[in-house]
Amino acid sequence: MTDHNIPYVAAYGNITKALQAIQKAQTPDRFTQDFLATKLALKSSSAKMVIPFLKKTGFLASDGAPTSLYKRFRNPAQSKLAAAEALRSGFAQLYEINEYTHDLADAELKGVIVQATGLDDSTSTLRSIIGSFKALRAFADFDITAQEDANTIDVTETTPLPEDSASLPVGLNLGYTINLHLPATSDIAVYNAIFKSLREHLLR
């Protein structure tokens, strides 16, 4: 399944099918070939190679038990970030060469893989690695961190000193900063409740 420890599935279309099915199916105690064939409806012999690929990319433990990354991938709010982490972990050798491997055009991606593996650029293995990388990349979002940062609001409040603080320099004020990390939600009521509580308890 691997060359130079880089994961791939020859029939890499099965990666897409498996990940889509994983998001819908109940999390098993062990991710077995029976689960793959029966619950995820991937019954071909070529689909079996999805299991070692999932282990190499961190979705499954060595014994086939779903990891926390697997469970986060099934959470719609965490799915794209989990896929991004899986991509960086499984294809770490590529990211050692270029930390933005996920943004590379096909020709550049091919060059990085050739550099990492030493493979001939016309081999079927090379094509499978490229296809496997792109199959997982399609589920990932590497801009989520920036989006989360946009939901962070700094609230700064200046509080005057008591009138009897004659010993302190005139005009000295004390200030504090609150870093508020807002949850990812489209429900405006959640934000209203947060700011109402903030106003009542901290900004009086």
C-alpha positions, 0 to 999 in steps of 0.5 A: 500500500505504501512506498517510502511510507506514503499512503495510497490506495490503487483504486483511490476512488474508494477513499472518496466512497469510504469517507462519504459513507463514514460520515453517515454510518454509526461509528463501529467498535472496530473498523473491519472488512465486514464493516467496510463491506456490509455497512459501507457497501464497499465489497470489492477486493480493491476496497479492502486497501482503504483500511490500512490507508485510514490507519496511516492517516490517523482515522483508525488505530492499529487494531482498527478502533476508530480514533478521536480524529475519526469521530471528529470527522463525523461531526459536521462542525469538525469534519473539514478540520479533521480531514486537514489534520489527517492529510498533514499526518498521513502525507507528512513527508510531502509537507516536509518539502512544502508546507502548502502541499495541499495548495499545489497544482497537479504538476507541482504536487507530482514533483513533490511526490517524486522528490519524496519517494524517488519514484519514476514519474510515469509509474502507476504508484505515483498516479495512485499517490496523487489520486489518494492525496487529492481524494482526502484533500477534497474533504479538507479545509485549511482555511478554518483556522482563519475563519475561527480567528474571525470569530474571536473578539477582543473586548477592552474596558477601562475602569477609573480608579477610586476617588481616594487613590490620591497616592497614585499618578493623576489620570491613571486608569486600569484596563482589562482585556477579554478574549471572547471565542465565539462558537461556530453557529448560525443561530443569532440567539446564541450570540445575543445571549452571550453578549447580554450576559457579558453586558450584565456581568462584566461591562457594568 
